[in-house]
Amino acid sequence: MTLLITVIAAVVSTVVWYRNAPEDNMKISALCYMYWGASLMWLVDAIYEYSELGADYFAPAVKDMINDAFLGLSAVAFGLVIWVIILLIKDPKGVIRAKLAGKANT
């Protein structure tokens, strides 16, 4: 489930990034890199786990699927949090600088 959820997030963020290319004002490329990196990490994990379990890998318990789904959604949410922090630091539209400059003048 973690692999599936992060691959879906990676594909969606890549499509959004590609539609807005070559402009990357909102730093969606960072989101793509994070999600594709997580997908690659869980692909390696799935290959390793399959090598240990064999065919049993494809019949997980419901509890394991729920835990994996929660972990996948948590990874996607954490990626979004990191992306928001990147946006706040880079401030591509200058909103934060304008607010700080406005408060400094008053």
Backbone as numpy.savetxt, mean C-alpha at the origin, in Angstrom:
# Nx Ny Nz CAx CAy CAz Cx Cy Cz
-4.51 -14.59 1.49 -5.33 -13.38 1.49 -4.47 -12.12 1.49
-3.36 -12.17 2.22 -2.50 -10.98 2.25 -1.98 -10.66 0.86
-1.56 -11.71 0.16 -1.05 -11.51 -1.20 -2.13 -10.95 -2.10
-3.31 -11.52 -2.04 -4.42 -11.07 -2.88 -4.79 -9.61 -2.60
-4.89 -9.26 -1.35 -5.29 -7.90 -0.97 -4.25 -6.87 -1.40
-2.97 -7.20 -1.19 -1.93 -6.23 -1.57 -1.76 -6.14 -3.08
-1.97 -7.24 -3.80 -1.90 -7.17 -5.26 -3.04 -6.31 -5.80
-4.22 -6.45 -5.24 -5.35 -5.61 -5.68 -5.04 -4.15 -5.39
-4.51 -3.84 -4.21 -4.14 -2.46 -3.88 -3.05 -1.95 -4.82
-2.09 -2.80 -5.15 -1.01 -2.41 -6.05 -1.53 -2.12 -7.46
-2.42 -2.96 -7.94 -2.97 -2.76 -9.28 -3.82 -1.49 -9.33
-4.65 -1.27 -8.32 -5.49 -0.06 -8.30 -4.63 1.19 -8.23
-3.62 1.19 -7.36 -2.78 2.38 -7.25 -1.95 2.59 -8.52
-1.55 1.52 -9.18 -0.80 1.64 -10.43 -1.68 2.22 -11.54
-2.93 1.79 -11.60 -3.85 2.33 -12.61 -4.08 3.82 -12.37
-4.28 4.20 -11.12 -4.48 5.62 -10.80 -3.23 6.42 -11.14
-2.06 5.88 -10.79 -0.80 6.56 -11.12 -0.63 6.70 -12.63
-0.92 5.62 -13.37 -0.72 5.64 -14.82 -1.69 6.61 -15.51
-2.89 6.74 -15.01 -3.85 7.67 -15.59 -3.39 9.11 -15.42
-2.64 9.40 -14.36 -2.17 10.76 -14.10 -0.73 10.98 -14.54
-0.10 9.96 -15.13 1.30 10.10 -15.57 1.36 11.10 -16.72
2.40 11.85 -16.92 3.67 11.87 -16.20 3.64 12.76 -14.95
2.53 13.45 -14.71 2.45 14.26 -13.48 2.25 13.32 -12.30
3.02 13.53 -11.26 2.88 12.72 -10.05 2.83 13.67 -8.86
1.94 14.65 -8.95 1.84 15.66 -7.89 1.48 15.07 -6.54
0.63 14.07 -6.54 0.17 13.49 -5.29 1.03 12.32 -4.82
2.16 12.11 -5.45 3.13 11.08 -5.05 2.50 9.68 -4.97
1.65 9.37 -5.94 1.02 8.06 -5.98 2.04 6.99 -6.32
3.14 7.37 -6.95 4.18 6.38 -7.25 4.74 5.76 -5.97
4.83 6.54 -4.90 5.30 5.98 -3.62 4.33 4.91 -3.11
3.05 5.15 -3.30 2.04 4.17 -2.91 2.18 2.90 -3.75
2.43 3.06 -5.04 2.64 1.90 -5.92 3.83 1.08 -5.46
4.93 1.76 -5.18 6.14 1.04 -4.76 5.91 0.29 -3.45
5.21 0.90 -2.52 4.95 0.22 -1.24 4.09 -1.02 -1.44
3.03 -0.89 -2.24 2.13 -2.02 -2.43 2.76 -3.13 -3.27
3.52 -2.77 -4.31 4.20 -3.80 -5.08 5.29 -4.47 -4.25
5.96 -3.74 -3.39 6.95 -4.34 -2.50 6.31 -5.32 -1.54
5.16 -4.92 -0.97 4.44 -5.83 -0.06 3.95 -7.06 -0.81
3.49 -6.87 -2.04 3.03 -8.01 -2.85 4.17 -8.98 -3.12
5.33 -8.44 -3.45 6.49 -9.28 -3.70 6.90 -10.03 -2.43
6.85 -9.34 -1.31 7.19 -9.97 -0.03 6.25 -11.15 0.24
4.94 -10.95 0.05 4.01 -12.03 0.34 4.01 -13.11 -0.74
4.45 -12.79 -1.94 4.63 -13.83 -2.95 5.74 -14.78 -2.54
6.85 -14.22 -2.08 7.95 -15.05 -1.60 7.50 -15.88 -0.39
6.74 -15.27 0.49 6.21 -15.99 1.65 5.30 -17.13 1.21
4.45 -16.89 0.22 3.54 -17.93 -0.26 4.32 -19.08 -0.90
5.37 -18.77 -1.65 6.18 -19.82 -2.27 6.86 -20.66 -1.20
7.40 -20.00 -0.21 8.06 -20.71 0.89 7.07 -21.58 1.66
5.91 -21.02 1.94 4.90 -21.78 2.69 4.37 -22.95 1.87
4.22 -22.76 0.56 3.78 -23.86 -0.31 4.81 -24.97 -0.33
6.09 -24.59 -0.33 7.14 -25.62 -0.33 7.12 -26.45 0.95
6.64 -25.85 2.05 6.54 -26.59 3.31 5.26 -27.43 3.40
4.14 -26.84 2.99 2.84 -27.49 3.20 2.37 -28.34 2.03
2.82 -28.03 0.84 2.34 -28.75 -0.34 0.90 -28.36 -0.66
0.08 -29.37 -0.97 -1.31 -29.11 -1.37 -2.15 -28.55 -0.23
-1.73 -28.78 1.01 -2.49 -28.25 2.16 -2.48 -26.72 2.19
-1.57 -26.11 1.46 -1.50 -24.65 1.40 -2.79 -24.06 0.86
-3.46 -24.81 -0.04 -4.66 -24.29 -0.70 -5.95 -24.59 0.07
-5.83 -25.14 1.28 -7.00 -25.42 2.10 -6.78 -24.86 3.51
-6.69 -23.53 3.63 -6.44 -22.96 4.95 -7.69 -23.00 5.82
-7.47 -22.93 7.10 -8.59 -22.86 8.05 -9.22 -21.46 7.97
-10.48 -21.39 8.34 -11.19 -20.11 8.29 -10.51 -19.07 9.19
-10.05 -19.50 10.35 -9.37 -18.59 11.27 -8.11 -18.02 10.63
-7.36 -18.85 9.92 -6.14 -18.37 9.25 -6.48 -17.39 8.13
-7.57 -17.64 7.42 -7.97 -16.73 6.34 -8.38 -15.38 6.91
-9.09 -15.38 8.02 -9.51 -14.11 8.64 -8.29 -13.35 9.14
-7.35 -14.04 9.76 -6.12 -13.40 10.22 -5.33 -12.82 9.06
-5.23 -13.58 7.97 -4.50 -13.09 6.79 -5.21 -11.89 6.17
-6.52 -11.93 6.13 -7.27 -10.80 5.57 -7.06 -9.55 6.42
-7.09 -9.71 7.74 -6.85 -8.58 8.63 -5.44 -8.03 8.44
-4.46 -8.92 8.30 -3.08 -8.49 8.08 -2.94 -7.76 6.74
-3.60 -8.25 5.71 -3.55 -7.59 4.40 -4.18 -6.21 4.43
-5.34 -6.11 5.08 -6.01 -4.81 5.18 -5.19 -3.84 6.05
-4.55 -4.38 7.08 -3.69 -3.54 7.92 -2.50 -3.02 7.14
-1.93 -3.85 6.29 -0.79 -3.42 5.46 -1.22 -2.34 4.48
-2.39 -2.49 3.89 -2.90 -1.47 2.96 -3.16 -0.16 3.71
-3.75 -0.25 4.89 -4.01 0.95 5.68 -2.71 1.61 6.12
-1.73 0.81 6.51 -0.44 1.37 6.92 0.25 2.04 5.73
0.12 1.46 4.54 0.65 2.10 3.34 0.00 3.44 3.08
-1.30 3.53 3.30 -2.00 4.80 3.13 -1.54 5.84 4.16
-1.29 5.40 5.38 -0.80 6.31 6.42 0.57 6.85 6.04
1.45 5.97 5.58 2.78 6.42 5.15 2.66 7.38 3.98
1.74 7.10 3.05 1.55 7.98 1.89 1.06 9.37 2.33
0.16 9.41 3.30 -0.32 10.70 3.81 0.82 11.46 4.48
1.66 10.76 5.22 2.82 11.42 5.85 3.75 11.98 4.78
3.97 11.21 3.70 4.79 11.71 2.60 4.16 12.96 2.00
2.84 12.95 1.82 2.16 14.13 1.28 2.31 15.34 2.20
2.19 15.10 3.50 2.32 16.21 4.44 3.73 16.78 4.44
4.73 15.93 4.30 6.11 16.40 4.28 6.44 17.11 2.97
6.05 16.50 1.84 6.37 17.08 0.52 5.49 18.29 0.22
4.25 18.26 0.67 3.28 19.34 0.46 3.25 19.78 -1.01
2.82 18.88 -1.93 2.89 19.18 -3.36 2.03 20.37 -3.80
0.96 20.65 -3.12 0.10 21.78 -3.52 0.35 23.02 -2.69
1.27 22.96 -1.74 1.64 24.12 -0.94 0.60 24.55 0.07
-0.32 23.68 0.42 -1.40 24.03 1.35 -0.86 24.27 2.75
0.01 23.40 3.22 0.54 23.54 4.57 1.42 24.77 4.68
2.25 25.00 3.66 3.10 26.21 3.66 2.26 27.47 3.68
1.16 27.48 2.93 0.29 28.65 2.89 -0.37 28.88 4.25
-0.80 27.79 4.89 -1.42 27.93 6.21 -0.41 28.43 7.24
0.80 27.87 7.18 1.83 28.32 8.13 2.25 29.76 7.87
2.32 30.14 6.61 2.68 31.51 6.27 1.56 32.47 6.67
0.31 32.05 6.54 -0.83 32.87 6.95 -0.86 33.08 8.43
-0.53 32.07 9.21 -0.50 32.20 10.66 0.69 33.03 11.12
1.78 32.97 10.37 2.97 33.73 10.74 2.72 35.22 10.51
1.90 35.57 9.52 1.63 36.98 9.21 0.62 37.59 10.16
-0.19 36.80 10.81 -1.23 37.38 11.67 -0.77 37.53 13.09
